[in-house]
Amino acid sequence: MTPLPVDPPPAAGSPLSASLDQLLACAALRHTEDRAGRVAVLAVQRYLSEPTAGVDSHRAPHSYCYDVTVTDGQCRAKCHLAADLSHLVHNNELRTGRELRMTRCSFVYDERRLGQGAVCIEAVELGPDPSELLRTGGDVRLLPLWSRAGAACRSGAPLQFGRKHYLPLWNNEDPYGELWRPHRPPAPVTVEVSKVISVCDLEYYWRSKFRYPPLLVRIMHKARLRFYGKPDKKFDVPYQAYFEVADQTGMMSLVLWNSMCPDWYQRFTVGSVLHLQSYALKQSYQQRTRPRPADPLMPSFTAIEICLNQRDPSAVIHIIPPKDVQPHWKLPDVTYHFITRSELEGFPHNHTCDIIGLVLFVGRCERVRTKGAPGECGRF
C-alpha cells in the first residue's frame, strides 16, 4: 500500500508557527498579541454553520461561517474565522491576497471529535493588498501546513460543525472544492439494446415493484446546481441537479441527488448519451419550469422523473463514448451545443460549437488591395 503524502513540519523560524504554538501552551487557550506578525491570506472558504438556539434558521444572520488559510512565507495555517468577523468577508475587506495581523486568537474544541479542535481568529488588523509576503516568487501552496496534536488541519474539509464540503464564496450554484470530480473521457461500454426500455413506456412501469429495465437516453438540457442545505439539516451533500433526457419516443426529466452530484454533474454534458440501470422513478414536481424541446413534435412526459441516487437503489451509470453511439439507436440530435470561453481551448480543430457572448469591441472595416487585378482600387 502506498503511504499517503505527509506535509513536512513547519520551519523552525516561522513566526506564525511559534505564535500558534504559544496559543496551545496558554492555560486559557486564548492569546492576544499587540505586535502580531504579518500574514497573508491564501484562501477564504465558506460553509454552513450550525443553527443558533431560538433563531429561525431561515432568518439567521450568520447562516454561513468561514475558514481562512494564512501564511507568513514559511508555513501555512488554516484557521476558523469568528462569527463577529464575518462582515469583513461580506464587505470584501478580508479577501485572498490581503495582508493582516491576527491580534487575538483562541483554540476552540470540536464537540463531535474527542480531543480535536481548531484555531479561531477573533480579532485582526487589516494591512495592504496585495501583501508583500506573496511576492517571494515561490509557490506558497507547497509550504508546510501547521499542525499539532489535537489541532485540526483538514485541508479539503471545513474545520467546524462536521461539514463535509465547502461552498463557493459568493453563490451556492457552482461546483467548488476537491469533492467535485472533473470531466473526463468516458470508457467503452457494451450496450444490449434488446433489453433497453423506451422513455414513453416508463409511465406504465413506474408503479411496479420490480427493477426497471436499462434506459438509453441523450442529455438535451442541463440546469444549474441547486443547493438546499440549511443549518438545521444534517445532509452531507445537499445538492440536486435537473437534466432533460430523451430518446426517439420523447423527453423526460432526470434528477441527480445529493452525493451523486459531485460524482457526475461535471461529467454530464449536453449531448452525452447515458446508459442507466438501477434508477428510481418518482412523481414529478409539477410547479417546476421546464425547457421546451427543440423539436416541437417531440412528446414531453412530465408526470414522473428519473432519479439517480447513491442508495435505495444505487444507480449504475455509464456514459457512452461518442464514437460508440450507433445510428440505429435513433437518439435525437442536440440542436445547439453551447460552450463557455474556458472550454473552447480544449476542443479539437474544426470542432463545431455554439457560443453566446457579450460584444465588447467592434473593429472598423478595412480595404485590402487586390494584387494582379489592374484597374481595381481594392476590395473589402
Secondary structure, DSSP 8 states (H G I E B T S, - for coil): -----------TT-HHHHHHHHHHHSTTSEEE-TT--EEEEEEEEEEE----TTS-TTT-TTSEEEEEEEE-SS-EEEEEE-GGGHHHHHTT-S-TT-EEEEEEEEEEE-TTSTT-EEEEEEEEEE--SS-GGG-SSS-GGGS-B---TTB---TTS-SSTT----B-SS-SSS--STTS------------GGG-B-GGGHHHHTT-SS----EEEEEEEE---EE---TT---SS-EEEEEEEEETTEEEEEEEETTHHHHHTTT--TT-EEEEES-EEEE--TTS-----SSTTS-EEEEEEEEE-SSSS--EEEEE-GGG--GGG-----S--B--HHHHTTS-TT---B-------------B--TT-TT---B-
